[in-house]
């Protein structure tokens, strides 16, 4: 049985095939990459500071290579594929050739087949796409779900986008809605507006019932229908929902392609009930799961980046106070062997995972191809409260470096120089391998830094933490509020660390 509030890290195709039973979800919403061949970045704030930190979130590109060709051949020849899917893929191959678009449609088709399996018979699937691919994807959906189960093509007019000079402005996305069967749940009135109609505007008879409620009466195919003016009308299939303004500090998280909560609220209210289970297999920054949580739905999210998983956990913590006890994570390392395997597979994801273990925000810009990029040796940043000085709140900064391969004394010396250059209070060095004695001595020789909360407190200028120690519950020693609430806060940190370990064991 799938538990609610679960975040899966990994390829959604493998997770759907191996970890999720058929007919599990009441509603599925997906906003997959559109094959724009762009690299998207996330803009973070360094803790409570104002300086932005930009890191690469994902590459929005699919390529025709051995993997996509193997998947294409599987769709054409596998006995589990329907003849409609097989014939469609062959037709697409003839029409558009072997290129990135065919790779994109191949990778989407194989995933949509699995999503069809895990959707309940009473469920609906909303596929969010832009006009460059929506016409191809609709044909794919017809082959998988059957065209008789096509419910709507929703046009999301987002009031922003490309301003046309040689064409009409491009300011909409397409959302394709399909059902698993004719027995699907739908409650459009949950998101509809009240009827504002005057007599003579529409056909039909206007009247007032014995309770004084005004209605419009319409006859269709020999039947009489009453539409009350004080009830919400069924909404149209063109939605004017504004995009999140760039300067919106409340909702916008800096994540690329982030969708407004108002858009997901319409979808979730119309096609699910309280307590239903919702899936977002490309959950990104977690708008779907956040709205589902607010509307008292159960939810599951999947993403292939640790950056997204970490961001969602922070979002749910900030919005709903959900801690590590309430959110289940699956697919992240739980022991040293798994951590080493993750580093060998993808050092990029390993670094973000390691930073989240100590609640560090990602550092300045870097790319997957150049791990150091423009980060100046800063992989992450921890901002901490240092007290009030001359009536002004003072914050400190620890810069973090993550090392997956062999570490040496020179790495600590470099960190020491980075601390001085960045005018940071201290540095944290996270290493997958045990530190050498010269490394430990170099860190000790760096000395301490002081903070004053009535009394003076000293903390190490450089701390070395191994992944194994962090997985066992060790955290950096930092002045996270050495105030009158110090002991209470320290206990909360200890409990959070314990909860993290319990979560890791799931």
C-alpha positions, 0 to 999 in steps of 0.5 A: 500500500502506498503511503501518503506524503511520500516523495520518491527520488529517481526515474519515474518510469522505474518507480512506476513499474517497480514500486506502485501497484496498478489502480492506485491514484484518483488523480494524476497531474503531470507537467513534464519537460517540453523538449525545449533544449534549454537548461533551467536554473533555480534561484535561491536566497542564501538563507536570510541574506539577499544575495542570490545563488543560482544552480542548475535544476535540470536539462529540458532536452531529450536526444535520439540515442541508444536509450531512446531507440531501445525504448522505441523498439520496445514500444513497437515490438513488445507484446504488452503494447497495444496495436494502437501504440505500436502503429502510432510509434511507427507512423511517428517515425515515418513522419518526423524521423529519428530526432529529438522530438521522436525521442521525447515522444518515445520517452513520454509514451512509455511513461504515459502507459505506466501512468494509465496502469496506476490510475484508478478506473474512476480517476482522471489524468491531466497532462500539461504541455505547450503548443509545440508538443500538444498535438503529438501528445494528444494522439499518443493519449488517444492511443493509450487511453482511447479517444472515447475517454478524452474529456477536455482540452483546457487552454490556460491563458496565463496573461504572460509570455512571448510578445508577438511581433511577427505573429500573435503573442504566445500566451497559453499552455494546453492541458489534456484531460483523459479519464480511465473509464466512463465512471470518473469523478468530476465536480466542476461546480467546485471551481465554477463562478456564480451564474450572472445571467440576465433574462433575454441573454440566453435561451430558456425560461427564467423563473423563481421557485417557491423558496424565492430562488431564481433559475433558468429552465432549459429543454433539451432532447425532451428533458427539462433542466433547471439552472439556479442563479445562486449555484456555481456554473460549470466552468469553461475550458479556457482558464484565465489564471495569471502566471505568478509575478516575477516579484511575488515573494510569497508564492514564487520559489525561484524554480523554473516552470513553476505553476500558480497554485490557483491553477492546481487548485482548480484541477484538484477540486474538480477531479478529486475529493478530500482524502483522495490520493494524487500523484505528480510524477514530475513534481519539480518544486512541489506545487501539486503536493502543496495544494493537495496538502492544503486541500486535505488530499493525500499525495505522492510526488516523484522527481529525478533530482535531489534538488527538487526533493529538498526544495519540496521538503523545505516548502512543506515545512515552511507552509504547513510545519511538516517535519521529517516525521511527516514526510516519507522519502524513498530512493535517497541513500540510507547508509554509507554504501548507498551514498557511495553508489550515488556519488559514483552514479551522479556526483551532481545529485550526491552534492545536493543530497549531502547539503540537505543533510545539514540543512544547507542551501545550494551555493552559487551557480554551477553546471552539471558539466562543470561542478565548480563552475563559478561557485568559487569553491562554495557548494553550499551555505548555512545561515545562522542567527548570532543575536542582536547587536546595537538593535539590529539582528545579526546573522552569520554564514558558514560556507560548505564544501562537499567532497566525494572522492579522496580528500587531502590536507590541501582541501582544508587549506583551500577552505580556510582561504575561501572563508577569509575571501568570503568573510564567512564565520566558518566552514564545513567540510563534508567528506564521503571518505574518512579524513586524514590526520593532516586534514584534522590537524589543519582544521584544528589549527584554523582555530575558533570564532566567537559569538556573544549571548551574554557570555562568549561562546566559541565554535570551530572555524572549520569542521569536518563531517563524514557522510557516515557521521551525518547519517548517524545524526551528527550535525555541525556545531553552530550558534543556532540561537544561543539565547534564552531559548538555547536549550529548547532550540538545541532539544528541537534540533536533536529531535529533528536529527532523530526524526531524520534517522527514523525517516532514513530507515524507512 
